[in-house]
Structure formats: C-alpha cells, structure tokens
Amino acid sequence: MQLLGRIAAITRYPVKSLAGEELPSAEIKQDGIPGDREAAFFVTGGHARAGKTYRGKEHNLLHLTSDPERAQTLAREKNVDVELRRGARHFDDAPISLIFDRWVEEVSAGLARPMDFRRWRPTLYARAADDFEFSENDLTGSVIEAGTALLRVRYPIERCVATTYDPVTGEPDPEVLRYVAQQRANLLGVYCDVELAGAVRTGDALRLRAR
C-alpha cells in the first residue's frame, strides 16, 4: 500500500458552521466522528433560508465562536432569527472531509501568502508524503486506510464563499475563492464515506489501499 501521508489534525465541529475543536484521537463510526455536527442552527425568520440551516456563508463570524448563544446574537444582529436544533447529523455531504497540506500549499503559493488549513474546515488534515502527487480527482473512488478505519473517497469538495473568511479574524478575502475557482476548478479537499469503522490519532498513516 502506498503511503499518502500522516494525520496532522483531527477536528470535530459540535455545531454546524461554528468553531471546531481539535482532538488528539477519535473514533470514526459509519456516520462519522461522534459529536460532529450533531446540532445546527435553523432559520426561523428574517432570511430567505427560512426552515433551512444558517450557515457560515450567511455570516463571516460564525466560524469564530463555539458558543451557541454568541452565534444566535450574531444572527440577531443581522435581523435573522435562528433556532438551535439537535438530534440529527448535519453534514454538507459525506461524514468525513480530508485535506492534504500539499493542496493548501498550492493555494498559498498561488496567492503568495500562507493559508491556514482551518479555512477549509476539514475533519482530517494530513501532511503529504514526499512523493505525494495526487489531485482530488485522482483520489476519487479510492479506499484509504486511516488508522484502523477505512475511508472511501466519494468526490472532491466544491468550495463556497465561506472559505474566503479568515479563520482567526473573520475578515473576507475574495482572492482565495477566486484562485480556487480559476486554478483548481473550485475544488479543494475530498469527501469520504466510512467503509470500516475504526480509530484514528494524530500521527497515524494514511495509506492508499485501492483505486
């Protein structure tokens, strides 16, 4: 099996669109990491997304807080009424998202400034092996061994305006999404389904089992 890299960060997001928490290790079950996106804010009034989730793209500061009360206040300041709901998983698509540093470095080089990987809010962030030469499309359909779990890459992640928000300040930087759209077909990172539940920890190898 080919070594793709090693896990550098594991992040869980208890409330969709709010700040994540880094974990030294985690169980990966069929529906993802327990506690990940098990709550979300839903719009109840004052916005066109009434009845749908209130997302990071609707407010540039949501990603900076893990406090639901603060998030509710931020929404109210924009005259949007939201309600926190629990009891279901609120993934954009698949339960695990994976990003390699090589992909982030490509954007950093293109914009001539360092990019924080947290801007893309991955579940798993990995340091690529020296001979890593894969694009997101190259890995689509592949099975990856992550710790004792097996992940199958569903497809690349299409990016939105939320990635323009600085993960520390919240300040928008339109050039980020412009570069990703023009130079990377608007793709950065991959969504993965869980083929076999298992455990991961930082430092674990990611190995390409099948393509």
N, C-alpha and C positions, 0 to 999 in steps of 0.2 A: 504494500500500500504506500502511496506517495504522501509524504509529509507536506501538508499545506501551510502549517504554521502552528502557533500556540495561542491559547486564550489569554488575552491581556486584561479583559474586564468583563464582568457579568453584571448586567443591570436589570433590575425589576422596577416596574412602574405601577405602584399600587392603584393610582387613579389615572385613567387615560388622559393624556395631554399635560399632566402635571409632572413635576420633577421626579427623576428616578432615584433609586438607591442602589449603590454598588454592593455586591455580595462577594465574599471570598469563594463561595461554593454554592451550588444549588442542585436540587433535584429537577430533572426535566421529565415531566409526565406527558401523556399523549396530548393533553391540551395546554402544554407549556409549563412554565415555572409557576408553582403555587404562589398566589398572591399577586400575580402580574395582571394588571388591568382588570381587576375584579370589581372595579367601580368606575363610573363615568358620570360626567355632568350632562344633563339633557336640557335643551332649551324649552322653556315653558311659555315664553312671551318676549316680545320686543325684538325679534330677529326672524329672518326668513327661514331659519333651520328649526322652527318650532317642531317639537317632537323628535328631533334628531340630536346627536351628540354635539356638545360645544367643544370645538377642537382647538388645537394650538394655532391653526391658521386663522382663527377668528380673533385671537388676542396674542400679541407678541410677548406678554409677560407670564402667561400661564406656565410655561416650562420652568420658570424660575422658582416656583413655590411648590412645596409638598403639602401645604396646609389648605384643606378644602374650604375653610372659612375665608381665607385670603383670596382664593380663586373665585369664590362667589362674589366677594367685594369687587374684584377686578371686572367681573362681568357686569355687575350692577352699575359700575362707573361708566359703562358704555350703554346703559339703559337696557340691558339684557337680563331677563330673569332665567335662572337656571336651578335645577334640582339634582342633587347627588343621588344616584341610584346604584344599588349593589345587587349581587346575586347572579350576575352573568358576566361572561368574559367579553371584553370589548376590543378585539384585535382589528387592526385595519384590514388584515387579510389572514396570514398564517400565524401560528403561535410563537415562532422564533424568527428573529431577524439577525442576520450575520453580516458583518462588515470587516474587511481586511484593511490594515493600515496602508497598504500599497495603493488602494483606491482613493483613500483620503489624501494621501501624499500627492497623488496626481492632480487633485484639485488645488492643493496648496502650491504646487509648482506652477500651475497654470495662472493662479492669481497672485503669485509672488508674495505670499504671506501664509503663515501657519494656520491650519484649520483644526479646530477641536473636534474630535470624533463624536462628542456628545451632541453636536449639532444635528446628527442623523439618528439619534436615539436608538441605537441597536440593542438587542438583547445580549448578543455576544460580539465582542470586539476582539480581533485577533491580529497578532504580529505575524506577518507572512514569512514563510521560509525563504532562504536566499534565492532559490531557483523558481519561486512563485511567478507565474506568467499568465495567470487566468483572469479573464474578464468575467463579469457577472453572467453573460450569456454562455460562456464556456462551461460554467458550473451547473447550468440549468439541467435538472433531471439527475444530477449526481447524488450519490449517497456518501455522506461524510460521517466519519466516526469522531465523536466529540466526547472525550472522557469515556464513560460506559454507555452513552446514548448514541443512537443512530439518527441522523437527520437527512431528509431528502430535500434537495433544493427544488422549490416549486418554480420560481421565476424571479427575475430581477425586480427591485423596488423602484417604482416611478416616484419621483420627488415632487414636492409642492412648496408653496411659499413659506411654510413653517421652517424649512431648512435655512432660510435667509436670516433667521433670528439668532443673534449671538447667545450661546448657552449660559453666559455669565451676566451679560448686561441686558439682553433682550433687544438690543439695537438691530434694526434690519440692515442687511447688506445684499441688495438685489443682484450684485455681481455673482454671488455664489450660485444662485439658481440659474442665472443666465449662462454661466460657464457649463454647469452640469447639463443644461438643456442643449446647448450648442455643440459641446465637445463630447458628451457621454450619452447622447440620446435620451437625456433626462433620467438616467438610471444611476443609482449608487446603492450597493448592497443587494442582498438576496433574502427572500422569504423562504423559510424552511418548515416542512411538516416533520413531525416526530414519528419515525418508523419504529423505534425501540426506545422505551423509557430508560433513563439511567441518571447518572450523576456527573456533574462537571465541576471543576475548580480552576481557578486561575493557574496558568502554567501547563494545563493539560494540552496534549497534542490534538490537532485536527488533522485527520488523515483521510485521503480520498480512497474510499473503498470500491466504488464502481461509478462508471459514467455511461 
